[in-house]
Amino acid sequence: MSCPICSDETDARYKPFCSRRCADIDLAKWLGGGYAIPSNDPEDAEELLEELENHVPKPH
């Protein structure tokens, strides 16, 4: 089995990765939204716009 990040051979300590570095890179992608699935659903876009409008600071 090869590491999904760099394709090197996996290490049993970090399986399915080859090293702590590759495991951390993968974790950063998850936390940063790099693995998010984009949506083309119009309802999702409308909800996002409403949420952004509610959180935008308004001038005094």
MDTraj code that builds the backbone (N, CA, C; nanometers):
import mdtraj as md
import numpy as np

residues = "MET SER CYS PRO ILE CYS SER ASP GLU THR ASP ALA ARG TYR LYS PRO PHE CYS SER ARG ARG CYS ALA ASP ILE ASP LEU ALA LYS TRP LEU GLY GLY GLY TYR ALA ILE PRO SER ASN ASP PRO GLU ASP ALA GLU GLU LEU LEU GLU GLU LEU GLU ASN HIS VAL PRO LYS PRO HIS".split()
xyz = np.array([
    [0.0848, -0.1176, 0.0000],
    [0.0000, 0.0000, 0.0000],
    [0.0893, 0.1239, 0.0000],
    [0.0477, 0.2258, -0.0747],
    [0.1284, 0.3472, -0.0816],
    [0.0571, 0.4624, -0.0110],
    [0.1366, 0.5568, 0.0333],
    [0.0878, 0.6753, 0.1039],
    [0.0002, 0.7584, 0.0091],
    [-0.1198, 0.7994, 0.0533],
    [-0.2068, 0.8795, -0.0337],
    [-0.1553, 1.0213, -0.0600],
    [-0.0589, 1.0665, 0.0186],
    [-0.0061, 1.2020, 0.0009],
    [0.1141, 1.2032, -0.0943],
    [0.2142, 1.1170, -0.0684],
    [0.3372, 1.1222, -0.1485],
    [0.3671, 0.9947, -0.2266],
    [0.2881, 0.8918, -0.2096],
    [0.3006, 0.7643, -0.2804],
    [0.4170, 0.6770, -0.2348],
    [0.4862, 0.7134, -0.1263],
    [0.5896, 0.6254, -0.0704],
    [0.5233, 0.5070, -0.0022],
    [0.6034, 0.4080, 0.0339],
    [0.5523, 0.2905, 0.1055],
    [0.5031, 0.3320, 0.2441],
    [0.3917, 0.2771, 0.2897],
    [0.3366, 0.3152, 0.4196],
    [0.4189, 0.2583, 0.5341],
    [0.4095, 0.3250, 0.6477],
    [0.4746, 0.2820, 0.7710],
    [0.3625, 0.2401, 0.8655],
    [0.3758, 0.1255, 0.9303],
    [0.2712, 0.0722, 1.0178],
    [0.2349, 0.1710, 1.1290],
    [0.3305, 0.2520, 1.1735],
    [0.3028, 0.3491, 1.2807],
    [0.2097, 0.4606, 1.2355],
    [0.2102, 0.4919, 1.1069],
    [0.1325, 0.6053, 1.0554],
    [0.0299, 0.5637, 0.9498],
    [0.0034, 0.4352, 0.9407],
    [-0.0827, 0.3813, 0.8372],
    [-0.2123, 0.4589, 0.8274],
    [-0.2568, 0.4993, 0.7118],
    [-0.2133, 0.4619, 0.5774],
    [-0.1046, 0.5524, 0.5203],
    [-0.0403, 0.6330, 0.6037],
    [0.0619, 0.7267, 0.5570],
    [0.2018, 0.6688, 0.5770],
    [0.3000, 0.7366, 0.5206],
    [0.4387, 0.6902, 0.5317],
    [0.5108, 0.7571, 0.6484],
    [0.4586, 0.8706, 0.6938],
    [0.5274, 0.9461, 0.7985],
    [0.4295, 1.0369, 0.8718],
    [0.4765, 1.0922, 0.9817],
    [0.3959, 1.1878, 1.0581],
    [0.3689, 1.3120, 0.9736],
    [0.4660, 1.3507, 0.8924],
    [0.4527, 1.4686, 0.8068],
    [0.3342, 1.4528, 0.7115],
    [0.3246, 1.3392, 0.6447],
    [0.2146, 1.3170, 0.5509],
    [0.0808, 1.3075, 0.6243],
    [0.0799, 1.2482, 0.7420],
    [-0.0421, 1.2419, 0.8226],
    [-0.0866, 1.3833, 0.8597],
    [0.0083, 1.4695, 0.8958],
    [-0.0238, 1.6078, 0.9308],
    [-0.0728, 1.6872, 0.8099],
    [-0.0159, 1.6619, 0.6937],
    [-0.0609, 1.7289, 0.5712],
    [-0.2058, 1.6915, 0.5428],
    [-0.2373, 1.5629, 0.5584],
    [-0.3736, 1.5170, 0.5363],
    [-0.4698, 1.5807, 0.6369],
    [-0.4297, 1.5861, 0.7629],
    [-0.5135, 1.6477, 0.8662],
    [-0.5385, 1.7948, 0.8345],
    [-0.4352, 1.8644, 0.7893],
    [-0.4504, 2.0062, 0.7541],
    [-0.5497, 2.0238, 0.6392],
    [-0.5486, 1.9314, 0.5441],
    [-0.6455, 1.9391, 0.4339],
    [-0.7875, 1.9221, 0.4856],
    [-0.8077, 1.8283, 0.5792],
    [-0.9401, 1.8092, 0.6372],
    [-0.9844, 1.9333, 0.7137],
    [-0.8966, 1.9853, 0.7982],
    [-0.9324, 2.1000, 0.8813],
    [-0.9515, 2.2273, 0.7994],
    [-0.8787, 2.2389, 0.6900],
    [-0.8875, 2.3574, 0.6061],
    [-0.9983, 2.3514, 0.5019],
    [-1.0709, 2.2400, 0.4960],
    [-1.1785, 2.2274, 0.3982],
    [-1.1324, 2.1834, 0.2615],
    [-1.0099, 2.1348, 0.2526],
    [-0.9566, 2.0904, 0.1236],
    [-1.0257, 1.9683, 0.0665],
    [-1.0929, 1.8931, 0.1503],
    [-1.1629, 1.7744, 0.1038],
    [-1.3135, 1.7972, 0.0924],
    [-1.3575, 1.9205, 0.0988],
    [-1.5001, 1.9506, 0.0895],
    [-1.5511, 1.9209, -0.0513],
    [-1.6730, 1.8733, -0.0575],
    [-1.7360, 1.8446, -0.1861],
    [-1.8186, 1.9664, -0.2250],
    [-1.7876, 2.0285, -0.3391],
    [-1.8630, 2.1465, -0.3798],
    [-2.0076, 2.1093, -0.4144],
    [-2.0969, 2.1998, -0.3880],
    [-2.2383, 2.1752, -0.4145],
    [-2.2878, 2.2701, -0.5220],
    [-2.3696, 2.2165, -0.6098],
    [-2.4345, 2.2987, -0.7119],
    [-2.5810, 2.3197, -0.6793],
    [-2.6202, 2.2804, -0.5601],
    [-2.7588, 2.2918, -0.5164],
    [-2.7914, 2.4380, -0.4882],
    [-2.8893, 2.4956, -0.5564],
    [-2.9231, 2.6368, -0.5352],
    [-2.9632, 2.6673, -0.3908],
    [-3.0264, 2.5718, -0.3224],
    [-3.0655, 2.5958, -0.1834],
    [-2.9438, 2.6180, -0.0955],
    [-2.8363, 2.5427, -0.1202],
    [-2.7142, 2.5614, -0.0426],
    [-2.6580, 2.7018, -0.0632],
    [-2.6607, 2.7503, -0.1849],
    [-2.6084, 2.8838, -0.2146],
    [-2.6922, 2.9909, -0.1461],
    [-2.8239, 2.9726, -0.1480],
    [-2.9113, 3.0706, -0.0828],
    [-2.8885, 3.0730, 0.0676],
    [-2.8746, 2.9557, 0.1294],
    [-2.8492, 2.9492, 0.2728],
    [-2.7170, 3.0161, 0.3084],
    [-2.6158, 2.9940, 0.2259],
    [-2.4851, 3.0548, 0.2503],
    [-2.4936, 3.2067, 0.2412],
    [-2.5631, 3.2569, 0.1413],
    [-2.5777, 3.4021, 0.1266],
    [-2.6505, 3.4620, 0.2462],
    [-2.7571, 3.3974, 0.2913],
    [-2.8298, 3.4459, 0.4081],
    [-2.7406, 3.4466, 0.5317],
    [-2.6640, 3.3411, 0.5480],
    [-2.5748, 3.3321, 0.6640],
    [-2.4691, 3.4413, 0.6596],
    [-2.4132, 3.4669, 0.5418],
    [-2.3122, 3.5719, 0.5290],
    [-2.3719, 3.7094, 0.5549],
    [-2.4919, 3.7331, 0.5057],
    [-2.5565, 3.8629, 0.5277],
    [-2.5841, 3.8868, 0.6756],
    [-2.6179, 3.7826, 0.7479],
    [-2.6463, 3.7962, 0.8907],
    [-2.5210, 3.8191, 0.9738],
    [-2.4046, 3.7827, 0.9218],
    [-2.2807, 3.7919, 0.9993],
    [-2.1910, 3.9082, 0.9572],
    [-2.2326, 3.9817, 0.8546],
    [-2.1522, 4.0956, 0.8080],
    [-2.1765, 4.2129, 0.9036],
    [-2.0682, 4.2693, 0.9597],
    [-2.0862, 4.3844, 1.0481],
    [-2.1415, 4.5035, 0.9699],
    [-2.2397, 4.5656, 1.0276],
    [-2.3034, 4.6801, 0.9627],
    [-2.2434, 4.8100, 1.0180],
    [-2.2256, 4.9120, 0.9316],
    [-2.1725, 5.0400, 0.9788],
    [-2.2704, 5.1064, 1.0745],
    [-2.2199, 5.1838, 1.1659],
    [-2.3038, 5.2504, 1.2672],
    [-2.3720, 5.3697, 1.2120],
])
top = md.Topology()
chain = top.add_chain()
for i, resn in enumerate(residues, 1):
    res = top.add_residue(resn, chain, resSeq=i)
    for name in ("N", "CA", "C"):
        top.add_atom(name, md.element.get_by_symbol(name[0]), res)
traj = md.Trajectory(xyz[None], top)
